[in-house]
Amino acid sequence: MAQKKVKKQNQWKIILLQLGIGALAGLIIGLGVAFIFDRLQIKLNIWDFAIFFLLFIVGYFLQIIIHEAGHLIFGLLSGYHFLSFRVGSITLVHLNGRWQWKRFSIQGTGGQCLMIPPENRERDCPYRLYNAGGVISNFIVSILAGFLLYLCKDIKYISYLSFGLVISGIFIFLTNGIPMKIGGVGNDGYNIFQLEKDPIAKRGWYIQLKTNALLSEGKRMRDFPFEWFEIEKNADLSNPIVASLKIQQGNWYLDSGEFEKAKQCYEELMEPDLHLMDIYKKELECELLFLEIITTRNLEKIQRMYHKQLKAYIKATKYYISRKRLMYAYYKIIEKDVQKATKSLEEFEKVAKTYPNLGEIRMERELLNVIDQIGEDRAVS
């Protein structure tokens, strides 16, 4: 009991520290904007302000690309191999020797560079440079843009773009370098912090990247040895990277058709004391709702699980192929709405055409067959 209380107090300390750092970062950036405008004697009319705002957005967008490129460069230097590069929802993937454009998005992220870890480095997979590469690149470009801003202060539009690169670079550097969760997702600094303190997390990091690479090639969760996802009894499941191993364990059971065991894995992670990341909680809620639909089908419980916040999350994760499978199950089995079920199936096929994970598509198609079988059995009965 005392241990739980200490853990909860530490969680609050971390949250307060993150809020304080965020407020300080905002203050520094705000004062920096005022100082630079005054120093360079930048005065804006309405037209100039519109152009300034546009170039600021361009600068921010460029810094997102630079951030992900930093992960790529420092990942390659650490022995990783390229898998995918995403900005927004547009994703470039290297699959089976071919470059392909796909679509995918993760709530709370502007981009993502995924790489294949070096072989046989389960216990000592390099992670510092790969994770820190993004903010290092943002910082370097911000310094260079600062020099450009000073040198070109009389060239209006170059100074606007340079200013956007400086401020957005500092912002991304702070919000990704200082360990914190943004939108329920751990940032790069948070990943490094979690990996530093837990050897189980280091193995989880390697397994997570390795399975993702193999799934992208068309392998399925059930094709992997279950031992990959086994974790020690004393493992700290409040560590999101360790928790990801438990989630993958549940996904292995789900793909193997062992639905009760999958449910048990997911429910174990929903314990309040774990303080799991919001995005993980919402993903688990989606899978638990699906499992309730295809197993016990307790209507009262299903309506309670399918609450307003989860509906909003389902809408926000429209690029996830598993969302289409979930809604297909809901409309076909629970609501028995043929029109909505058909629409969900059409949306599934649309997402599948540009989805970057071939193994996940194969698993989801098999789960669609499970849904169809349950729907037919209920229609007969």
VENNOR-V266459 format. One record per helix or strand of 3 or more residues. SS is the DSSP state (@ for helix, = for strand). FROM is the first residue (numbers start at 1). TO is the last residue. If there is no record, write none. Layout:
ss:SS from:FROM to:TO
ss:SS from:FROM to:TO
This chain:
ss:@ from:2 to:39
ss:@ from:46 to:77
ss:= from:81 to:87
ss:= from:90 to:95
ss:= from:98 to:103
ss:= from:111 to:116
ss:@ from:128 to:151
ss:@ from:156 to:177
ss:@ from:188 to:197
ss:@ from:199 to:217
ss:@ from:221 to:223
ss:@ from:226 to:229
ss:@ from:240 to:255
ss:@ from:259 to:269
ss:@ from:272 to:274
ss:@ from:278 to:294
ss:@ from:299 to:305
ss:@ from:308 to:316
ss:@ from:321 to:334
ss:@ from:338 to:354
ss:@ from:358 to:380
